[in-house]
Amino acid sequence: MTSQKTGGHKAGGQPSLGPRIAPELTPSVEELEAQERHLVFRQFGPDDAWALGSLLVELARERQAPVAIDIHRAGQQLFHAALPGATPDNDAWIDRKRRVVERYGASSYLVGARFRAKGTTFEADSRLDPDTYAAHGGSFPITVEGVGVIGSVTVSGLPQLQDHRLVVEALETFLKV
């Protein structure tokens, strides 16, 4: 298994995500919860998955980010891309992060942050198999207004906070919020 510190991704030597995703302090649980309240779709179908996934590919290519990108809805993969530098390990991380979103109905980064806020870790106290679930940043719920969580959009390949921020940036752009 890879390092928890970077969310299972290679540390050091990663390309900068540029000025829109500059290194900052780790967001609070409240800030992460606010993101989820605001990043809500009116509807979400295969065409939306294609457009959102294509936007993520564009953002990642601009940054030369070695990521894999995945969008699932109701158990069906609607979009997947692996950019130069992404590895099969990124797909395994995507699956583990996505399962956290499916189980908790919240972003994988928020779930991990809630455990850290209690002075523990997801791995120590969730009672879930760490080979199946990873509460590391990069998977975000696709929530539809009046329906709830119907899927997830996931990025893997950067340190976990950068994975999370890349997804949030794409969602904000896509939803125009």
Contacts in CASP RR format, 6 or more apart in sequence:
PFRMAT RR
TARGET T0000
AUTHOR 0000-0000-0000
METHOD contacts of the structure
MODEL  1
MTSQKTGGHKAGGQPSLGPRIAPELTPSVEELEAQERHLVFRQFGPDDAW
ALGSLLVELARERQAPVAIDIHRAGQQLFHAALPGATPDNDAWIDRKRRV
VERYGASSYLVGARFRAKGTTFEADSRLDPDTYAAHGGSFPITVEGVGVI
GSVTVSGLPQLQDHRLVVEALETFLKV
1 8 0 8 1.000
1 130 0 8 1.000
1 131 0 8 1.000
2 8 0 8 1.000
2 9 0 8 1.000
2 89 0 8 1.000
3 11 0 8 1.000
4 121 0 8 1.000
4 123 0 8 1.000
4 136 0 8 1.000
5 11 0 8 1.000
6 159 0 8 1.000
6 160 0 8 1.000
7 93 0 8 1.000
7 134 0 8 1.000
7 136 0 8 1.000
7 137 0 8 1.000
7 159 0 8 1.000
7 160 0 8 1.000
7 163 0 8 1.000
8 89 0 8 1.000
8 93 0 8 1.000
8 134 0 8 1.000
8 136 0 8 1.000
8 160 0 8 1.000
9 90 0 8 1.000
9 93 0 8 1.000
9 156 0 8 1.000
9 157 0 8 1.000
9 158 0 8 1.000
9 159 0 8 1.000
9 160 0 8 1.000
9 163 0 8 1.000
10 157 0 8 1.000
11 159 0 8 1.000
14 65 0 8 1.000
14 66 0 8 1.000
14 158 0 8 1.000
14 159 0 8 1.000
14 162 0 8 1.000
15 63 0 8 1.000
15 64 0 8 1.000
15 65 0 8 1.000
15 66 0 8 1.000
16 63 0 8 1.000
17 63 0 8 1.000
17 65 0 8 1.000
17 158 0 8 1.000
17 162 0 8 1.000
17 165 0 8 1.000
17 166 0 8 1.000
18 63 0 8 1.000
20 169 0 8 1.000
21 162 0 8 1.000
21 165 0 8 1.000
21 166 0 8 1.000
21 169 0 8 1.000
26 113 0 8 1.000
26 161 0 8 1.000
27 35 0 8 1.000
27 113 0 8 1.000
28 113 0 8 1.000
29 110 0 8 1.000
29 113 0 8 1.000
29 114 0 8 1.000
29 117 0 8 1.000
32 107 0 8 1.000
32 109 0 8 1.000
32 110 0 8 1.000
32 113 0 8 1.000
33 110 0 8 1.000
35 107 0 8 1.000
35 168 0 8 1.000
36 106 0 8 1.000
36 107 0 8 1.000
36 110 0 8 1.000
36 140 0 8 1.000
36 141 0 8 1.000
36 143 0 8 1.000
38 177 0 8 1.000
39 140 0 8 1.000
39 143 0 8 1.000
39 168 0 8 1.000
39 171 0 8 1.000
39 172 0 8 1.000
39 175 0 8 1.000
39 177 0 8 1.000
40 143 0 8 1.000
40 144 0 8 1.000
40 145 0 8 1.000
40 175 0 8 1.000
41 48 0 8 1.000
41 142 0 8 1.000
41 143 0 8 1.000
41 144 0 8 1.000
41 145 0 8 1.000
41 175 0 8 1.000
42 144 0 8 1.000
42 145 0 8 1.000
43 144 0 8 1.000
44 73 0 8 1.000
44 142 0 8 1.000
44 144 0 8 1.000
44 150 0 8 1.000
44 151 0 8 1.000
45 73 0 8 1.000
45 78 0 8 1.000
46 78 0 8 1.000
49 71 0 8 1.000
49 73 0 8 1.000
49 78 0 8 1.000
49 79 0 8 1.000
50 78 0 8 1.000
50 79 0 8 1.000
51 174 0 8 1.000
52 71 0 8 1.000
52 79 0 8 1.000
52 153 0 8 1.000
52 170 0 8 1.000
52 171 0 8 1.000
52 174 0 8 1.000
53 69 0 8 1.000
53 71 0 8 1.000
53 79 0 8 1.000
53 81 0 8 1.000
53 153 0 8 1.000
53 170 0 8 1.000
55 170 0 8 1.000
55 173 0 8 1.000
55 174 0 8 1.000
56 69 0 8 1.000
56 81 0 8 1.000
56 153 0 8 1.000
56 155 0 8 1.000
56 166 0 8 1.000
56 167 0 8 1.000
56 170 0 8 1.000
57 69 0 8 1.000
57 81 0 8 1.000
57 83 0 8 1.000
59 65 0 8 1.000
59 166 0 8 1.000
59 169 0 8 1.000
59 170 0 8 1.000
59 173 0 8 1.000
60 67 0 8 1.000
60 69 0 8 1.000
60 83 0 8 1.000
60 155 0 8 1.000
60 166 0 8 1.000
61 83 0 8 1.000
64 84 0 8 1.000
65 83 0 8 1.000
65 157 0 8 1.000
65 158 0 8 1.000
65 166 0 8 1.000
66 83 0 8 1.000
66 84 0 8 1.000
66 85 0 8 1.000
66 86 0 8 1.000
66 157 0 8 1.000
66 158 0 8 1.000
67 82 0 8 1.000
67 83 0 8 1.000
67 86 0 8 1.000
67 90 0 8 1.000
67 155 0 8 1.000
67 156 0 8 1.000
67 157 0 8 1.000
67 158 0 8 1.000
67 163 0 8 1.000
67 166 0 8 1.000
68 80 0 8 1.000
68 81 0 8 1.000
68 82 0 8 1.000
68 83 0 8 1.000
68 86 0 8 1.000
68 90 0 8 1.000
68 91 0 8 1.000
68 94 0 8 1.000
68 155 0 8 1.000
68 156 0 8 1.000
68 157 0 8 1.000
69 79 0 8 1.000
69 80 0 8 1.000
69 81 0 8 1.000
69 82 0 8 1.000
69 83 0 8 1.000
69 153 0 8 1.000
69 154 0 8 1.000
69 155 0 8 1.000
70 77 0 8 1.000
70 79 0 8 1.000
70 80 0 8 1.000
70 91 0 8 1.000
70 94 0 8 1.000
70 98 0 8 1.000
70 152 0 8 1.000
70 153 0 8 1.000
70 154 0 8 1.000
70 155 0 8 1.000
71 77 0 8 1.000
71 78 0 8 1.000
71 79 0 8 1.000
71 80 0 8 1.000
71 142 0 8 1.000
71 151 0 8 1.000
71 152 0 8 1.000
71 153 0 8 1.000
71 154 0 8 1.000
72 78 0 8 1.000
72 98 0 8 1.000
72 151 0 8 1.000
72 152 0 8 1.000
72 154 0 8 1.000
73 142 0 8 1.000
73 150 0 8 1.000
73 151 0 8 1.000
74 150 0 8 1.000
74 151 0 8 1.000
75 151 0 8 1.000
82 90 0 8 1.000
82 91 0 8 1.000
86 156 0 8 1.000
86 157 0 8 1.000
90 156 0 8 1.000
90 157 0 8 1.000
91 156 0 8 1.000
93 134 0 8 1.000
93 136 0 8 1.000
93 156 0 8 1.000
93 157 0 8 1.000
94 139 0 8 1.000
94 154 0 8 1.000
94 155 0 8 1.000
94 156 0 8 1.000
96 130 0 8 1.000
96 131 0 8 1.000
96 132 0 8 1.000
96 133 0 8 1.000
96 134 0 8 1.000
96 136 0 8 1.000
97 108 0 8 1.000
97 134 0 8 1.000
97 135 0 8 1.000
97 136 0 8 1.000
97 137 0 8 1.000
97 138 0 8 1.000
97 139 0 8 1.000
97 154 0 8 1.000
97 156 0 8 1.000
98 108 0 8 1.000
98 139 0 8 1.000
98 152 0 8 1.000
98 154 0 8 1.000
99 132 0 8 1.000
99 133 0 8 1.000
99 134 0 8 1.000
100 108 0 8 1.000
100 111 0 8 1.000
100 122 0 8 1.000
100 133 0 8 1.000
100 134 0 8 1.000
100 135 0 8 1.000
100 139 0 8 1.000
101 107 0 8 1.000
101 108 0 8 1.000
101 139 0 8 1.000
101 140 0 8 1.000
101 141 0 8 1.000
101 149 0 8 1.000
101 151 0 8 1.000
101 152 0 8 1.000
101 154 0 8 1.000
102 151 0 8 1.000
102 152 0 8 1.000
103 128 0 8 1.000
103 133 0 8 1.000
104 111 0 8 1.000
105 141 0 8 1.000
105 149 0 8 1.000
106 114 0 8 1.000
106 141 0 8 1.000
107 137 0 8 1.000
107 138 0 8 1.000
107 139 0 8 1.000
107 140 0 8 1.000
107 141 0 8 1.000
107 164 0 8 1.000
108 134 0 8 1.000
108 135 0 8 1.000
108 136 0 8 1.000
108 137 0 8 1.000
108 138 0 8 1.000
108 139 0 8 1.000
108 140 0 8 1.000
108 154 0 8 1.000
108 164 0 8 1.000
109 135 0 8 1.000
109 136 0 8 1.000
109 137 0 8 1.000
109 138 0 8 1.000
109 139 0 8 1.000
109 160 0 8 1.000
109 161 0 8 1.000
109 164 0 8 1.000
111 122 0 8 1.000
111 135 0 8 1.000
112 121 0 8 1.000
112 122 0 8 1.000
112 135 0 8 1.000
112 136 0 8 1.000
112 137 0 8 1.000
115 121 0 8 1.000
115 122 0 8 1.000
115 124 0 8 1.000
115 125 0 8 1.000
115 126 0 8 1.000
115 135 0 8 1.000
118 125 0 8 1.000
122 128 0 8 1.000
122 133 0 8 1.000
122 134 0 8 1.000
122 135 0 8 1.000
123 130 0 8 1.000
123 135 0 8 1.000
126 133 0 8 1.000
126 135 0 8 1.000
136 160 0 8 1.000
136 163 0 8 1.000
137 160 0 8 1.000
137 161 0 8 1.000
137 163 0 8 1.000
137 164 0 8 1.000
138 154 0 8 1.000
138 155 0 8 1.000
138 156 0 8 1.000
138 160 0 8 1.000
138 163 0 8 1.000
138 164 0 8 1.000
138 166 0 8 1.000
138 167 0 8 1.000
139 152 0 8 1.000
139 153 0 8 1.000
139 154 0 8 1.000
139 155 0 8 1.000
139 167 0 8 1.000
140 152 0 8 1.000
140 153 0 8 1.000
140 154 0 8 1.000
140 164 0 8 1.000
140 167 0 8 1.000
140 168 0 8 1.000
140 171 0 8 1.000
141 149 0 8 1.000
141 151 0 8 1.000
141 152 0 8 1.000
142 149 0 8 1.000
142 150 0 8 1.000
142 151 0 8 1.000
142 152 0 8 1.000
142 153 0 8 1.000
143 149 0 8 1.000
143 150 0 8 1.000
144 150 0 8 1.000
153 167 0 8 1.000
153 170 0 8 1.000
153 171 0 8 1.000
154 167 0 8 1.000
155 163 0 8 1.000
155 166 0 8 1.000
155 167 0 8 1.000
156 163 0 8 1.000
157 163 0 8 1.000
158 166 0 8 1.000
171 177 0 8 1.000
END
